[in-house]
Amino acid sequence: MKYLVNAAEMRRADKFTTEGIGIPAMILMERAALAAQASIEKYCRRLEGGPEPQGRFGSEGWFGNDGRPGSKGRPGSERRTVLVMAGTGNNGGDGLALARLLSGADFRVEVWIVGDEARASELWTRQREILEHYPVIFCTKPERTEYTILVDALFGIGLSRDITGVRQEAVELFNGLQGWKIALDIPSGVNSDTGRIMGRSCVTAEETVAFAYCKRGEVLYPGCLAAGKVTVADIGIPEAAFGEKMPDMYALDEEPEALLPKRCPWGNKGTFGKVLLAAGSPGMAGAAVLAAKAAYRAGAGMVRVITPVENRSVIQTAVPEALVGTREEFASYFGWADVIAIGPGLGKDRQAGSMLAQALAESSLPLLIDGDGLNLAAESLKIRRMLAEQGSTGRSIVLTPHVGELARLLGRTVPEIQERLADYGRDLAMELQTVVAAKDARTFICKTGEPVCVNLSGSSGLATAGSGDVLAGIVSGLMAQGMDACRAACVGAYVHGCMGDKAARQHGEHGCMAGDIVYGNERIR
């Protein structure tokens, strides 16, 4: 798990580290510069095709084995050229400290200061005074059109309004220069909280070195497209610096297999949970097939598919492991099941609505609602009231709306929802007292009183019909095994994305189909 911090959280932790713990801000700035230099040294090694630098800090370090900066791992006999675009705030101060370190490691360094030095921060001014004693070149604009390394230190996490004027021109000129671009903490022009581009354009980097913790804007669209590879560098700000209020957003980054429920070695098919899946409409069995298969792949021991009778032969052929029941039998299996999943391809006819009402009124089992189940809830005030009542009792309920379904549930437009997806996901979770997995290019799993989990796995290959049905099956399969509803939604979204990444490697993002996600190698035999 990794925390994703906003600007306020990062400033609070930084302040506590310097004032509460007592680590001087100049030391934090020095460690930030050292981390950035480590990435630059690694890039230069790759550029030459040589080994990664090994020394005091291992493969991440830049010190030679004798401890002198630059004594080993220099980028060759020919001096490399570096341009540091530095603003006059503390992010610019990081850039000045980096310029000093690089100048001592046999780089030719130019520092391009953008902004009024008379209004610079105190830390920036101190770094500027120190830099006077080092062989760097100060310039009012870049002296070349091509550099080995281009360092963006114009703005940090504090950017709160659109870039205009000379700063916008500087960003555009910087982007037009040739060379490998690295951003310090966050690309200039990206909102650190939302990922929004603040102005006409932002810096586009090959790598961003995030200091202490990953910033939300580096992983949310469209900011993540500008950040390139994000390297999180420990600069000495501990988790304890957040105090009792930890960051309000996080992402999973473990190996997916490590997140799945532990298997009892002497268990049986009943041990691993039973999913009652109400899915498919007359003549439309595909969603039911995908969801059932996914529930099994997630580890469920048994899956019973409730679907119109004309779908029976399709289900039994495509998923012979599954049991099949009719819609009329739905409620009679409540006592058999460990979790109910309803909605994939269900349709919105009267019988479908009646089944959803039964799942809410006649059972207290954990419940997942997807697809048409959500559309039925959006159209029925009665269903919404039942959902809220059940949620308020503590019943485990997971809703998995994509942006269109969430817009219908909240009476908003799709563009409104997309602009503030996490906020609207939280709104619905609070209203209905459920877990909400708000799905888009990034999925936000929201539960009142809990930090938001953002899923960072997956790609555009998942943007294909039936992908949501697979997710519903995975999450319900995890819930059937006893996993907490919120945890199941977080792990399910992450595993779903990882499976999609694997499918994209096999078929390409353009060629992915939902069946490739859940069937794995069966599709390519």
Secondary structure, 3 states (H helix, E strand, C coil): CEEEECHHHHHHHHHHHHHHHCCCHHHHHHHHHHHHHHHHHHHHHHHHCCCCCCCCCHHHCCECCCCCECCCCCCCCCCEEEEEEECCCHHHHHHHHHHHHHHCCCEEEEEEECCCHHHCCHHHHHHHHHHCCCCCEEECCCCCCEEEEEEEECCCCCCCCCCCHHHHHHHHHHHHCEEEEEEECCCCCECCCCCCECCCCCCCCCEEEEECCEEHHHCCCCHHHHHCEEEEECCCCCHHHHCCCCCCEEECCCCHHHHCCCCCCCCCCCCCCEEEEECCECCECHHHHHHHHHHHHCCCCEEEEECCHHHHHHHHHHCCCCEEECHHHHHHHCCCCCEEEECCCCCCCHHHHHHHHHHHHCCCCCEEECCHHHHHHHHCHHHHHHHHHHHHCCCCEEECCEHHHHHHHHCCCHHHHHHCHHHHHHHHHHHHCCEEEEECCCEEEECCCCCEEEECCCCHHHCCCCHHHHHHHHHHHHHHCCCCHHHHHHHHHHHHHHHHHHHHHHHCCCCCCHHHHHHHHHHHC
